[in-house]
Amino acid sequence: MAGNPPDARGPHGPALAGPGDDGPALVVDRPAPAAGPADTTVAAGAARPARERRRRHDLSVALVYLAGAVLVTGRGWLDVHGRLLGSRPSDQGFNEWMLAYAAHAVTHLENPFFTTLQNAPDGVNLMTNVGMQLPGLVLTPVTVLFGPPAAYLVFVTLNLAGTAYAWYHVLSRHLVRYRVAAVAGGLFCAFAPALVSHSNGHPHVTAQWLVPFMLWQVVRLARDGRVLRDGLVLGLLIAAQFFIGLEVLFLTALGCLAGLLGWLLVRPREVVAAARPLAGGIAVAGLLVLVVGAYPLWMQFAGPQHRVGHPGSPDQYALTLRSYVAYATESAGGGRHSAKGLVANTTEEASFYGWPLAVLVLGAVLWLRRQALVRVLALVAAVAAVLSLGTTWTWGAGRTSVPAPFALVADLPVFDSLVVARFALITTAAVGVLLALTVDRLAGLAGRPDRAYRLVAALGGAALLAAVVPVAPTPLPSQPRVPAPDFVTSGAWRDHVTPGRTLVPVPVDNMTSLYWSSAALVGFAVPQGYFLGPVSRTDRTGRWGVEPRPTAVLLTAVGQGRHAPVVAPADRDRALADVRHWRADALVLPAAHPRAAQLRAVLDALYGPGRQVDDVWLWDVRPRTR
């Protein structure tokens, strides 16, 4: 079937090559024909209502996306401070702390890339973790006024809506003729299992609202050849993403590289013609990013508490081939056990398209194969999917020993720090664009006078809808959170702990440290924590957290009923050394703790009699640590 004529213009977008033709790999916006003076006046008058209609349509689309995002995160909004959203409460606690620290850094003019207020006194390298400096800065008013839990929910909700709208904006302006196709592409790119699963606790991954603009800016460099201007714009976008999440930035760069290789295979002459402006623009962008990111890059790779690699084997977080045809936990077609054995945890379900959609995407690629862009997207999607499988080819739960391509790069710098399953984020974006192109083609057929074309469009739309509905997201779960004591939330701690000094929660628990610290907007330091750091000062291999100090081990065991409330002389010596190491001012035990009596007995034996302050028991150790 022939496509629309190449010079046909859609109802709101640029002219495109006919979808049935072997059009350019990169879509070119076509200028309108030259107009005379009289035509210019008429055209200007007609353009204003058109722009107003577009704004209204864009606003309507944005509201639809926001409604979808609220549907996914809604259970968290029902009780912002009383519940934790998603299946990974520790991840939310970590991100709330990061947002709280960002607000603290802004209001106290402290280093946004390194702090000793977690894991006191050694500190945490925030670049080798997930710094999120830019979102933290933007959300500082929300964090200060309404608290880190509210800022977190705003962040994770707007990530979904913003990512969807960013894809819609780029697709509707540059790639498809029909708005419905751009809407569909935005919906899939943001609400497919990849971003919904990461909304369980990884807002740095779901914050992809700059990705479509970065990709289009690369296309503009290759198409227009305006090296300095487009290179600077690309550099600014990259620099902004740098301070949102480095992992997504790296995956975007890999997606561009895969696309360039695909373009080279499909249109080698175009690649040669575009090589010089593309290289020049990327050099300009790279220079700008190096200037802006010099210090944080040093912190990332050589600063205090930096790490090398990711804890565990890369295959621990790899996907399997079967994961691409199964359904995700939070998809309409899935359930609690649908992804079991196919992925490390519920945050990494970055594939999970189901058989119908997988077959439909393959069919769409074959149907639209004459479009060079479709062939490039198919190659990018396939390469990223293969990399997401890890070092071996594996179908189901049991891993094989057959080497897969990722084994060739697994030990390279940066690659050794990636969570392998996240390569599928590239696949999801490529599939989203493919679906937009498919819907665009179907919409074009539906508008033709020939009944046969309309029938094909109707059947194709029905098949697409049937394949996509099972992938639609379901609301994320939520669970109650243990509230921080009034002693912390009321600010009463200020009478007992000097800002910057350490308050030690009892038992010494990583997440308790973070929740209490977040509730106080990081006004005091805490021991341990939840972060990635090096094994030791001499071994930079990445690990989760640190080895607990002896007193932390003792108090945790007593709190869990695994150790009698008995203290030996050696315990007293270690307890004194530990509070001095932590630079502690006070140890604080919630009075409501189920084993408060046993813990009080141990702490009294270690540090002398404590006293009750509000809803906690407190041991003032300043005379021993100052």
Secondary structure, DSSP 8 states (H G I E B T S, - for coil): ---S-TT---SSS-----TTS---SS----------HHHHHHHHHHHHHHHHHHHHHHHHHHHHHHHHHHHHHHHHHTTTTTEEESS-HHHHHHHHHHHHHHHHHHHHT--SSEESSSSTTT-EESSSS---HHHHHHTHHHHHHH-HHHHHHHHHHHHHHHHHHHHHHHHHHHT-SSHHHHHHHHHHHHHSHHHHHHTTT-HHHH--TTHHHHHHHHHHHHHH--HHHHHHHHHHHHHHHHTT-HHHHHHHHHHHHHHHHHHHHH-HHHHHHHHHHHHHHHHHHHHHHHHHHHHHHHHHHHSTT--BS-SS-GGGG---GGGGTSB-TTBTT--TTTTTTTSSSGGG----BHHHHHHHHHHHHHHTTTSHHHHHHHHHHHHHHHHTTTTB--SSSS--S-B-GGGGTTTSTTGGGS-GGGGHHHHHHHHHHHHHHHHHHHHHHHTSS-HHHHHHHHHHHHHHHHHHGGGSB----EEE-----HHHHTSGGGGTS-TTSEEEESS--HHHHHHHHHHTTT-SB-SS-S-EEESSSS--BEEES----HHHHHHHHHHTTSS-S---HHHHHHHHHHHHHHTEEEEEEETT-TTHHHHHHHHHHHH---EEETTEEEEE-HHHH-
